[in-house]
Amino acid sequence: MRWLARKYGIEIQERQLTAEEQAEQTERESLSNLATWAQKWFTAQLLETGEGKSVGLGYLRKRDFTDATLQDFAVGYCPERPWSEEGALAEAAKKAGYQEKWLLSSGLCRKRDDNSLYDFYRGRVIFPIRDVTGRFIGFGGRTLKTDKKAPKYVNSPESPLYDKSRALYGIHLSRNAIVREDRAILVEGYTDVMAMRQAGVENVVASSGTALTVEQVRLLRRFSKRMTMLFDGDPAGLRAAIRGVDIVLGEGLDVKVAVLPDGEDPDTFAKRLGKDAMVEWLAENSRDFIRFKIDLLDKEAADDPIKRTELVRSVVQSIAQVPDELKRTVYVQESAGRLGMQVEDLLAELGRQAVARLEKEAKAPLPSLTPKKDAPIGAPRLTGRVGRSGREQDLLRLLLQYGRHKITIEVPSEEAAPEGENEEPMTIEGTLAEFMIHELDMVGLAIRHPVVDRIVQHFRESIVAGHIPGPEDLGITDPEVVELTADVLVSEFTLSKNWFERHGIEPETEEQQLKRALEGALHRLLLDEARGEGYRIKARLQELSEDPSTSEDPASEEVDLLRRKIGVSKRVSKLALHFESTILHNMSAEDAKKTR
């Protein structure tokens, strides 16, 4: 925005940053400048030094990577100095004017016991990680040694610049191809992305050395709602992979899985086949995830009744993540046939899981949670709106009922008025619909209820065209929209006239408090997301403490998780203050799933 303003001579009035915000912005900018410098230095070491050419470039040539591919991905190399000497990058960075604290917080360097610095990536090929705009935000390093004690890959720690849960390797190059092909292909490693792109398959990304996260799925969802996950045939890897796919299903994506032939990985397979054959192979060998999961687990369950029970529950749990009711219906019917069960049995299990989740959220039995007799096949139609879906429907109700109402927002002034002057605060007037869409886009809140999402998108497009739609404009040919619109607009309560007639009290209505109602609805969604993220961090820390082998670098990942946990805790505390409460019940696993 500042760049555009300078270009067209527009003055931007900005509020004064707090000391904490200014420090955070300074740190982020300093780390960004350092990352840009480090990438150029790593690349120079690869291409211009003897060690880089013989060790780093020699390895990449054996992998058949071309100069164009190495340039596209800005690959580099970090030299290895004797342990007694200061790191080569540390020395060069200090000469270039970069402070030691930024070298440490970026993860490029670490301290020895004698307080001297060593390079974290020494002796490794460097794969720079970029955000969706192409800005350098972190690094991955691959060792070229055969020492089994050294982790094969190490990655940048969490920082204000780099959040691995939101980063996708190669997204800056693949985003246009993902839109063009209307499908993203997810692979496991850096070189897999490079090899696929070199072979001509460009809509490919990797999850940057971490298990797939909700944030990464939402980033991909901006470009396409279809995804193919490409795995090699290792059974342990496949089981680990399917644990994360429920996240993708919960975000409403159409997920397919392709498993490579034994002994192949995406790198070698793509180079051997080339673009046309690779695209054809993917089309022929990609399977729907639910079907893939049943086939994979069915072999393990065999005739063991306990394992078959676990299989059924696992499949139903995945189906329950799918937000589209019609898709759930199809999955239930097909899964029943494949599992040799009755549709009614799977629907009953689906209903039990739904009721159990909601009762846990309420911390008490919910006697009203009885499926309607005329409910369509799929998840039970439950009375009352609770959980993430309910909060999104409450937001929709405000949009439909008051979208055209005018509200006035005060713009924070940059400087206070001089003493003695009563300067009127600057305000902006607009409709509730305009402010709501703006806030959703600014904070990056994704609407996951498919019907609510369609209606919000309709409002977004109409606002751009200069028109604020009302309930009468929606769903004429879409039964789901008609049903949901009618449901959210029917109020179960009316304000009693006795407040005024008997007591002389005239309560403020929701219409009179639109700004407060809008802020409350948005804050509840943000609080849900923050607490869900906090739960997942806590669960991962627990998993890491019980089995460190699930991470390539347990100590580094634990530090990253603790940093993220502190940041999330601050967000939760700030959001809770909006409701004048900082006491929140602990979030359970089922609660966390509702935030996905």
Residue, then its C-alpha position, 0 to 999 in steps of 0.5 A: m500500500r505504501w508503494l502504491a501511495r508513493k507511486y500515485g502521490i497519495e498520502i497515507q495517514e497511519r496511526q502511531l504504532t505502540a512500542e511493542e508493535q514497532a519492535e515487532q515490525t523492526e524485528r520482522e524487517s530486519l529478519s527479512n533483510l537478513a534472509t534476502w542477504a543470506q540467500k544471495w550469499f548461499t547461492a554465491q557459495l554454491l556457484e563461485t567457491g571450490e567447496g560449493k562447486s565440488v560438494g554442493l553443485g556436484y551433488l545437485r548435478k548427480r540429481d540431474f538438476t539443471d541450471a534453470t531449476l537451481q536458479d528458479f529455486a535459488v538453491g545454495y550451499c553453506p561451507e563447513r569450517p573446522w569446529s574451532e573456527e567461527g562460521a563462514l556465514a557468521e563472519a560474512a554477515k557481521k562484516a555486512g553489518y548484521q547484528e548477532k541477535w538477528l543471526l541467532s533469532s533467524g536460526l542461521c547461526r547458533k552459539r557454542d559454550d564459549n559464546s562464539l558463533y557457528d553456522f547452523y547449516r554448515g556443510r549442507v545444500i540450502f533450499p530457501i523457503r519463500d512465501v506466496t509473494g516470493r519473499f525469502i522467509g526461511f531455509g531448509g538444509r540437506t546434509l551430504k554426510t553419511d553420518k546417521k546421527a545427523p538429521k538429513y534435513v534441518n529447517s529454520p526455527e519459528s520467528p516473526l518472519y517464518d511460521k512453518s505451519r503457514a509456509l508451502y515450499g514452491i508456492h510462489l512458483s506454482r500458484n498460477a499453475i494451480v489456478r490454471e490446472d484447478r488442482a494442487i499436487l502435494v509432495e513430501g520434499y524440496t527436491d520432489v517439488m524441483a524435479m516435478r517442476q523440471a519435468g513440466v508438472e508445475n502445480v506442485v508444492a511441499s509442506s516444508g518439512t512439517a505435517l500438513t496444517v490447517e493454515q497450509v490447506r487454507l493457503l492452497r484453498r485460495f487457489s483451488k479446492r482440489m488436491t492430489m497427495l502424492f506418496d511413495g509406497d512406504p507403509a509407515g509413511l502412508r499411515a502417517a500421511i492419512r492422519g493429516v488428511d482429515i484436515v484437508l477434508g474438513e476444509g472442504l477440499d476434494v482430496k485424491v491420493a496417488v501412491l507411487p510404484d515400489g522403489e520410486d519417489p516423485d523425484t526419480f519418477a517425474k524425471r523418468l516419465g516426463k510431463d505428459a506421461m506423469v500427468e497421464w499416470l496421475a489421472e489414472n492412479s489417483r483415488d478418492f481419499i475415503r476409498f483409499k483409506i478403506d482399502l489401506l486399513d481393510k488389509e490390516a483389519a482382515d477378520d479381526p473384529i476389534k480392528r474392523t470396529e476401529l476401521v469403521r470408526s476411523v472411516v466415519q471420523s473422516i467422513a464427519q469432517v466433510p462439510d458438504e452434506l451431499k458428499r457425506t451422503v455419497y461417502v456413507q453409501e459407498s463406504a457401507g458397500r465396501l465395508g459390508m455394512q448397512v447404511e443405517d449403521l454408519l449413519a448411526e455411528l456418524g450421529r453418535q460422533a456428532v452428539a458426543r462432540l457437541e456434548k463435550e463442547a457443552k460439558a453436559p448432556l444435550p437432551s435437545l440433540t435429537p435428529k429430525k425424523d425427516a432429516p436427509i441422509g448424512a449428519p443429523r440435523l441438530t436443534g440449535r446452532v453451536g460450535r464453529s458452524g453455528r458461529e458462522q451461521d450467526l455471522l450470516r444472520l447479521l449479514l442477511q438481516y442487517g447487511r444494508h444498514k449503515i454504521t459509522i466507524e471511527v478512524p484512529s487519528e495519528e495525533a491527539a488534538p491540541e489542548g483546548e481544541n475539541e476536534e471531531p474524530m474522523t469517521i467512515e460510514g458504510t454498510l454492515a455488509e461492506f465492513m464485514i467482508h472487509e474484516l473477513d478479508m483483512v484478518g484472513l478468516a476462512i468460512r468453512h460452512p460450504v453454503v455460508d461460504r457461497i452466500v458470503q462470496h455472493f455478497r463479496e461479488s455484489i459489493v464489487a459491482g456496487h449492490i448490497p444483496g438482501p435475502e430476497d436476492l438469494g438462492i432462487t435456484d439453490p435449495e441449500v441456500v433457501e433452506l439455510t437462509a430461512d433457518v438463520l432468519v427465524s428468531e426463536f425469541t422476541l423482545s418483551k414489551n413489558w420492559f418498557e410498559r411496566h418498568g420504564i426500561e427500553p433495552e437496546t436492540e441488536e439493530q441499535q448495537l450493530k457494531r458491537a454485534l459484528e465485533g462479537a461475531l468476528h471475535r468469537l470466530l477468531l478466538d475459536e481459531a486461536r484456541g484450536e491452534g493452541y490445542r494442536i500445538k499442545a498435542r504435538l508437544q505431548e506427542l513429541s515428548e512421548d516419541p521424539s522419533t516423530s521429528e527430524d530435529p526434536a529439540s529444534e521443533e520443541v523450541d519452535l512449538l513453545r514460541r508459537k504457544i506463547g504467541v497463541s496464548k497472547r492472542v487468546s488473552k487479547l481476544a478473551l478481553h473483548f468478552e471481559s473474561t480471561i477464564l476459558h475451559n480447556m479445549s478438548a480434542e473434539d473442541a479443536k476439531k470444531t475449529r478446523 
